[in-house]
Amino acid sequence: MPQHHAPATDLEFEDEFVKGLTHIFEKMIVFNQFLGLKITSLKPHLVRARIDMRPELVGHYGFNRIHGGVISACLDNMGALAVMAAIGGRHMDEAPALRLHRFGKLGTIDLRVDYLRPGIGEYFDLRAEVMRLGSRVASTRMELFGPDGTLMSTGAGAYIVS
């Protein structure tokens, strides 16, 4: 009789996997350190993070607005994190340490960003989810919100996974 796996929304990662993926994302990817990206939630079907506004991220000095390139980079990194989480969720039968080695060839192949409102705020919350995880390419949707929950930017990305 075939085995049925729980839907991705029911899966929870082990602490070892969460800590390992957080370390990769926040420490090993040095650019994420510069951006100040901090994971706030890591699920196989949805990832969340936050960045605090800092002077180094200003794109328009007159309005203290976050630079569009920072928004784009954050959304791109969130898409990649969502793919990592989805891959981790797909291979829950493997040990956490083994799953953490599956991301070596992950890379962005397409990215679209829509800037809906000026990025002004003390911090920004981000979320991302995988729309489709194929054997070679993953498609994602990402969002950036202001402190009051207002949607400020959206993104769509495609990532090579093999």
C-alpha positions as CSV (number, residue, x, y, z in Angstrom):
1,M,0.0,0.0,0.0
2,P,1.5,3.4,-0.9
3,Q,2.5,5.7,1.9
4,H,0.7,9.1,2.1
5,H,2.7,12.0,3.5
6,A,1.2,14.8,5.5
7,P,0.6,18.0,3.6
8,A,3.5,20.5,3.8
9,T,1.4,22.8,6.0
10,D,1.4,20.1,8.8
11,L,5.1,19.5,8.9
12,E,7.3,21.0,11.6
13,F,11.1,21.2,11.2
14,E,13.4,19.7,13.9
15,D,15.3,22.3,16.0
16,E,18.6,21.0,14.4
17,F,17.3,21.9,10.9
18,V,15.9,25.3,12.0
19,K,19.2,26.2,13.7
20,G,21.2,25.0,10.8
21,L,19.2,26.8,8.1
22,T,19.1,30.0,10.3
23,H,22.9,29.8,10.6
24,I,23.4,29.4,6.8
25,F,21.0,32.2,6.0
26,E,21.9,34.8,8.7
27,K,25.7,34.0,9.2
28,M,27.1,32.2,6.2
29,I,25.5,34.4,3.6
30,V,27.5,37.5,4.5
31,F,25.3,39.9,2.4
32,N,22.3,38.9,4.5
33,Q,24.3,40.0,7.6
34,F,24.8,43.4,5.9
35,L,21.1,43.6,5.1
36,G,20.2,42.6,8.7
37,L,17.8,39.8,7.6
38,K,16.7,37.8,10.6
39,I,14.4,34.8,10.3
40,T,11.3,35.1,12.4
41,S,9.5,31.9,11.3
42,L,10.6,28.9,9.3
43,K,8.0,26.4,8.1
44,P,8.2,24.1,5.0
45,H,5.4,26.1,3.3
46,L,6.1,29.7,4.5
47,V,9.1,31.6,5.8
48,R,9.1,35.0,7.5
49,A,11.9,37.5,8.4
50,R,12.4,41.1,9.4
51,I,14.9,43.8,8.7
52,D,15.4,46.9,10.8
53,M,15.9,50.2,9.0
54,R,19.4,51.6,9.3
55,P,21.2,54.6,7.8
56,E,23.2,52.2,5.5
57,L,20.0,51.1,3.8
58,V,18.6,54.5,2.9
59,G,18.0,55.1,-0.8
60,H,16.5,58.6,-0.5
61,Y,18.1,60.8,2.1
62,G,15.3,63.3,2.1
63,F,12.6,60.8,3.1
64,N,14.7,58.2,4.9
65,R,13.3,55.7,2.4
66,I,14.8,52.2,2.1
67,H,16.7,51.7,-1.1
68,G,14.9,49.8,-3.9
69,G,17.9,47.5,-4.3
70,V,17.7,46.6,-0.6
71,I,14.0,45.6,-1.1
72,S,14.9,43.6,-4.2
73,A,17.8,41.8,-2.5
74,C,15.6,41.0,0.6
75,L,12.8,39.7,-1.5
76,D,15.3,37.6,-3.6
77,N,16.9,36.2,-0.5
78,M,13.5,35.4,1.0
79,G,12.5,33.5,-2.2
80,A,15.7,31.5,-1.9
81,L,15.0,30.8,1.8
82,A,11.4,29.6,0.9
83,V,12.9,27.2,-1.6
84,M,15.4,25.9,1.0
85,A,12.6,25.3,3.4
86,A,10.4,23.6,0.8
87,I,13.3,21.3,-0.1
88,G,13.9,20.6,3.6
89,G,10.2,19.7,3.9
90,R,10.2,17.5,0.8
91,H,13.0,15.4,2.3
92,M,11.9,15.0,5.9
93,D,12.9,11.3,5.8
94,E,16.5,12.4,5.8
95,A,18.5,13.6,8.8
96,P,18.6,17.4,9.2
97,A,22.3,17.6,8.6
98,L,21.9,15.8,5.2
99,R,19.0,18.1,4.2
100,L,21.2,21.2,5.0
101,H,23.6,20.1,2.2
102,R,21.0,20.1,-0.5
103,F,21.2,23.9,-1.2
104,G,24.7,24.1,-2.8
105,K,23.4,24.6,-6.3
106,L,20.5,26.9,-5.5
107,G,20.5,30.1,-7.5
108,T,18.2,32.8,-8.8
109,I,17.3,32.6,-12.5
110,D,14.5,35.2,-12.6
111,L,13.2,37.9,-10.3
112,R,10.4,40.4,-10.6
113,V,9.8,43.1,-8.0
114,D,6.8,45.5,-7.8
115,Y,7.3,48.5,-5.6
116,L,3.8,49.4,-4.5
117,R,4.5,52.1,-1.8
118,P,7.5,54.0,-0.6
119,G,9.6,51.9,1.9
120,I,9.4,54.1,5.0
121,G,9.4,52.6,8.4
122,E,11.5,51.6,11.4
123,Y,11.4,47.9,10.3
124,F,10.0,45.7,7.6
125,D,8.5,42.3,7.7
126,L,9.0,39.8,4.8
127,R,7.3,36.6,3.9
128,A,7.8,34.1,1.1
129,E,6.3,30.9,-0.1
130,V,7.0,28.4,-2.9
131,M,4.3,28.2,-5.5
132,R,5.8,25.2,-7.3
133,L,8.8,23.1,-6.4
134,G,9.9,21.0,-9.4
135,S,12.9,18.8,-9.8
136,R,15.0,21.6,-11.4
137,V,13.2,24.9,-10.9
138,A,11.1,26.4,-8.1
139,S,8.7,29.4,-8.4
140,T,8.1,31.7,-5.4
141,R,6.1,34.6,-4.3
142,M,7.5,37.2,-1.8
143,E,6.1,40.2,0.1
144,L,7.5,43.1,2.1
145,F,5.3,44.8,4.7
146,G,5.7,48.0,6.7
147,P,5.5,48.2,10.5
148,D,1.7,48.8,10.3
149,G,1.2,45.7,8.1
150,T,0.8,47.6,4.9
151,L,2.0,45.7,1.8
152,M,4.8,47.8,0.3
153,S,6.5,45.5,-2.3
154,T,5.9,42.1,-3.9
155,G,8.2,39.8,-5.7
156,A,8.1,36.7,-7.9
157,G,11.2,34.6,-8.4
158,A,12.4,31.5,-10.2
159,Y,15.3,29.5,-8.7
160,I,17.4,26.7,-10.1
161,V,17.4,23.8,-7.6
162,S,19.4,21.1,-9.3
